[in-house]
Amino acid sequence: MKILVLSSLAYSLINFRGDLLQAMIDNGHTVIAGAPDRDAETEGKLAKMGVTFAHTPMQRTGTNVISDMGLMLNYVSLIRREKPDIVLAYTQKPIIYGGIATRIASMAGAKPKFYALMSGLGQVFSMDAGYSSLLRKAVTRLYRSALARAQATFVFNADDRKDMIKLGIVDPHQRVIQVPGSGVSLTRFTPSPAVTQPIRFLMIGRLMRNKGIMEFLEASRIVHQTYPDCQFQIVGRAEDENPSGISSEESARLATEYDVEFVPGTNDVRPYLAASSVFVLPSYYREGLPRTILESLASARAVITTDLPGCRDAIEDGVNGFLVRPRNAQDLAEAMQKFAANPALAQEMGAASLKLAQEVYDVHKVNHQLLAEMGLLRGTGAQSPAATPTAAGASLSGTAG
């Protein structure tokens, strides 16, 4: 089969979906991957895998209608030209405009099946994101139109399906299938002993307020009052144009106000995980299942995160980490202090995290499920028996959650 994969960032095709693309190639399929930016290194890696790159210009974070219509028409042209059997889209704009474009192209003779990989409902549906109700309604309607003819929508956590139904994005009879996130490579992310002298708390993520940056900073100040030897580190790129973002200038100022090390974004987080004791993600962003959490599990790290959809799915409170209330620096600090008071806890919970990564979140297991659901496993021309809903509107779950 020929498969067209639509993304919003070239870098993500290798770093987030590389194993999935490779699994498609290994199963004998032709793969075309689209992204809005040109990245020579990524394009070279894709070519080496046997994946063809397609440039699909996009205004990633804007709401310009003319620009978005241009993206949709670009997708229509690409689908008509390449005539894929399957279109798989991930992230908001590729899902919305890829889904609508697939419907339009189908009217002209092309008949690809459309699948959406929803890694989370996104910032528009996040707590206190500051977006207007009109924009939220518009995005909801666009999602609904895009997913109306989808063969299936894959979600990463136990809450998204019911929330999508409640919002009117999908109807109860539509196939919404839960998978264990995007999975994590257990060969790329390998376990190492948690650092315990000193205890070092690590946060990885874009510098956005709704990722919990300010709560992390305030919690560090509280912890330092009792445990001054604890160290705190934030690894992530500044967000100068995002409404919820923290700019480079502001992050530099915050670094002088708090005893926290800011590290610019990196293409390889593994050294930072290896040098950490505990991974922390106090997000109140509308997550799917954060990849950074899965990478932390595979690295044998305990996790502190918020008791919210997506974040909580991979954490058993008190076993491989702690769940805290969102937007509550005091709650976060108290969870951190448990590790400061008992450093061995980082090792114990890290071992539980690794076990969960191996049993549930191995990327090869996740990709096998995705390919089976799409009928793409070698030697099979249809969906696996497990992919068939037992009742109208059934939600097929992976083992996550």
URQUI-V536215 format. One record per backbone hydrogen bond with DSSP energy under -1.0 kcal/mol. NH is the residue of the N-H (numbers start at 1). CO is the residue of the C=O. E is the energy in kcal/mol with one decimal. If there is no record, write none. Layout:
nh=NH co=CO e=E
nh=NH co=CO e=E
This chain:
nh=3 co=30 e=-3.2
nh=4 co=86 e=-2.8
nh=5 co=32 e=-3.1
nh=6 co=88 e=-2.5
nh=7 co=34 e=-1.8
nh=13 co=10 e=-1.5
nh=15 co=11 e=-2.3
nh=16 co=12 e=-2.0
nh=17 co=12 e=-1.8
nh=18 co=14 e=-1.1
nh=21 co=17 e=-2.7
nh=22 co=18 e=-2.4
nh=23 co=19 e=-2.0
nh=24 co=20 e=-1.9
nh=25 co=21 e=-2.2
nh=26 co=22 e=-2.9
nh=27 co=23 e=-1.2
nh=28 co=25 e=-2.1
nh=29 co=24 e=-2.0
nh=30 co=1 e=-2.8
nh=32 co=3 e=-2.8
nh=33 co=52 e=-3.1
nh=34 co=5 e=-3.3
nh=35 co=54 e=-1.9
nh=43 co=39 e=-3.0
nh=44 co=40 e=-2.2
nh=45 co=41 e=-2.1
nh=46 co=42 e=-2.7
nh=47 co=43 e=-2.4
nh=48 co=44 e=-2.1
nh=49 co=45 e=-1.5
nh=50 co=46 e=-1.1
nh=51 co=46 e=-3.0
nh=52 co=31 e=-2.4
nh=54 co=33 e=-2.6
nh=56 co=35 e=-2.9
nh=68 co=64 e=-2.3
nh=69 co=65 e=-2.6
nh=70 co=66 e=-2.0
nh=71 co=67 e=-1.9
nh=72 co=68 e=-2.3
nh=73 co=69 e=-2.4
nh=74 co=70 e=-2.1
nh=75 co=71 e=-2.4
nh=76 co=72 e=-2.5
nh=77 co=73 e=-2.5
nh=78 co=74 e=-2.4
nh=79 co=75 e=-2.7
nh=80 co=76 e=-2.5
nh=81 co=77 e=-2.3
nh=82 co=78 e=-2.7
nh=83 co=79 e=-2.3
nh=85 co=2 e=-2.5
nh=86 co=2 e=-1.7
nh=87 co=113 e=-3.2
nh=88 co=4 e=-2.9
nh=89 co=115 e=-2.2
nh=90 co=6 e=-2.0
nh=95 co=91 e=-2.3
nh=96 co=92 e=-2.8
nh=97 co=93 e=-2.7
nh=98 co=94 e=-1.6
nh=99 co=95 e=-2.1
nh=100 co=96 e=-2.0
nh=101 co=97 e=-2.1
nh=102 co=98 e=-2.0
nh=103 co=99 e=-1.6
nh=104 co=100 e=-2.3
nh=105 co=101 e=-3.0
nh=106 co=102 e=-1.8
nh=108 co=105 e=-1.1
nh=109 co=106 e=-1.3
nh=110 co=105 e=-1.4
nh=113 co=85 e=-2.8
nh=115 co=87 e=-2.8
nh=116 co=152 e=-1.7
nh=117 co=89 e=-3.0
nh=118 co=154 e=-2.8
nh=122 co=286 e=-1.7
nh=125 co=122 e=-1.2
nh=126 co=123 e=-1.9
nh=127 co=284 e=-1.2
nh=129 co=126 e=-1.2
nh=136 co=132 e=-2.0
nh=137 co=133 e=-2.4
nh=138 co=134 e=-2.3
nh=139 co=135 e=-2.7
nh=140 co=136 e=-2.3
nh=141 co=137 e=-2.3
nh=142 co=138 e=-2.2
nh=143 co=139 e=-2.8
nh=144 co=140 e=-2.5
nh=145 co=141 e=-2.3
nh=146 co=142 e=-2.5
nh=147 co=143 e=-2.6
nh=150 co=147 e=-1.3
nh=151 co=114 e=-2.8
nh=153 co=175 e=-2.1
nh=154 co=116 e=-3.3
nh=155 co=177 e=-2.6
nh=163 co=159 e=-2.0
nh=164 co=160 e=-2.8
nh=165 co=161 e=-2.1
nh=166 co=162 e=-2.3
nh=167 co=163 e=-2.4
nh=169 co=164 e=-2.3
nh=170 co=164 e=-1.2
nh=174 co=171 e=-1.7
nh=177 co=153 e=-2.5
nh=178 co=396 e=-2.8
nh=179 co=155 e=-2.7
nh=181 co=179 e=-2.7
nh=184 co=361 e=-2.4
nh=189 co=185 e=-2.5
nh=192 co=299 e=-1.2
nh=195 co=276 e=-2.1
nh=201 co=231 e=-2.9
nh=202 co=278 e=-2.6
nh=203 co=233 e=-2.5
nh=205 co=235 e=-2.4
nh=207 co=237 e=-2.3
nh=208 co=206 e=-2.0
nh=209 co=244 e=-3.5
nh=211 co=208 e=-1.8
nh=212 co=209 e=-2.2
nh=216 co=212 e=-2.2
nh=217 co=213 e=-2.2
nh=218 co=214 e=-2.6
nh=219 co=215 e=-2.5
nh=220 co=216 e=-2.1
nh=221 co=217 e=-1.6
nh=222 co=218 e=-1.8
nh=223 co=219 e=-2.7
nh=224 co=220 e=-2.3
nh=226 co=223 e=-1.2
nh=227 co=223 e=-3.4
nh=230 co=227 e=-1.5
nh=231 co=199 e=-2.5
nh=233 co=201 e=-2.3
nh=234 co=261 e=-3.0
nh=235 co=203 e=-3.0
nh=236 co=263 e=-2.5
nh=239 co=246 e=-2.1
nh=245 co=242 e=-1.9
nh=246 co=207 e=-3.0
nh=251 co=247 e=-2.6
nh=252 co=248 e=-1.8
nh=253 co=249 e=-1.6
nh=254 co=250 e=-2.6
nh=255 co=251 e=-1.9
nh=258 co=254 e=-2.0
nh=260 co=258 e=-1.9
nh=261 co=232 e=-2.5
nh=263 co=234 e=-3.1
nh=273 co=269 e=-2.0
nh=274 co=270 e=-2.6
nh=275 co=271 e=-1.2
nh=276 co=273 e=-1.6
nh=277 co=200 e=-2.9
nh=278 co=200 e=-1.7
nh=279 co=302 e=-2.7
nh=280 co=202 e=-3.2
nh=281 co=304 e=-2.8
nh=284 co=210 e=-2.6
nh=287 co=285 e=-2.0
nh=294 co=290 e=-1.4
nh=295 co=291 e=-2.6
nh=296 co=292 e=-1.7
nh=297 co=293 e=-2.2
nh=298 co=294 e=-2.2
nh=299 co=295 e=-1.2
nh=300 co=297 e=-1.9
nh=301 co=296 e=-2.2
nh=303 co=320 e=-1.6
nh=304 co=279 e=-2.6
nh=305 co=322 e=-2.1
nh=307 co=324 e=-2.4
nh=308 co=306 e=-2.1
nh=311 co=309 e=-1.5
nh=312 co=308 e=-2.3
nh=315 co=312 e=-1.5
nh=318 co=321 e=-3.3
nh=319 co=316 e=-2.9
nh=320 co=316 e=-1.5
nh=322 co=303 e=-1.9
nh=324 co=305 e=-2.3
nh=332 co=328 e=-2.0
nh=333 co=329 e=-2.6
nh=334 co=330 e=-2.3
nh=335 co=331 e=-1.7
nh=336 co=332 e=-2.2
nh=337 co=333 e=-2.5
nh=340 co=336 e=-1.8
nh=341 co=337 e=-2.4
nh=342 co=338 e=-1.2
nh=345 co=342 e=-2.3
nh=346 co=343 e=-1.5
nh=348 co=344 e=-2.2
nh=349 co=345 e=-2.7
nh=350 co=346 e=-1.6
nh=351 co=347 e=-1.9
nh=352 co=348 e=-1.3
nh=353 co=349 e=-2.1
nh=354 co=350 e=-2.2
nh=355 co=351 e=-1.9
nh=356 co=352 e=-1.8
nh=357 co=353 e=-2.4
nh=358 co=354 e=-2.3
nh=359 co=355 e=-2.1
nh=360 co=356 e=-2.5
nh=361 co=356 e=-1.0
nh=363 co=184 e=-2.2
nh=366 co=362 e=-2.0
nh=367 co=363 e=-2.9
nh=368 co=364 e=-1.8
nh=369 co=365 e=-1.8
nh=370 co=366 e=-2.3
nh=371 co=367 e=-2.8
nh=372 co=368 e=-2.2
nh=373 co=369 e=-2.5
nh=374 co=370 e=-1.6
nh=375 co=372 e=-1.2
nh=376 co=371 e=-3.4
nh=380 co=377 e=-2.2
nh=384 co=372 e=-1.1
nh=387 co=384 e=-2.1
nh=388 co=385 e=-1.6
nh=394 co=391 e=-2.2
nh=401 co=313 e=-1.1
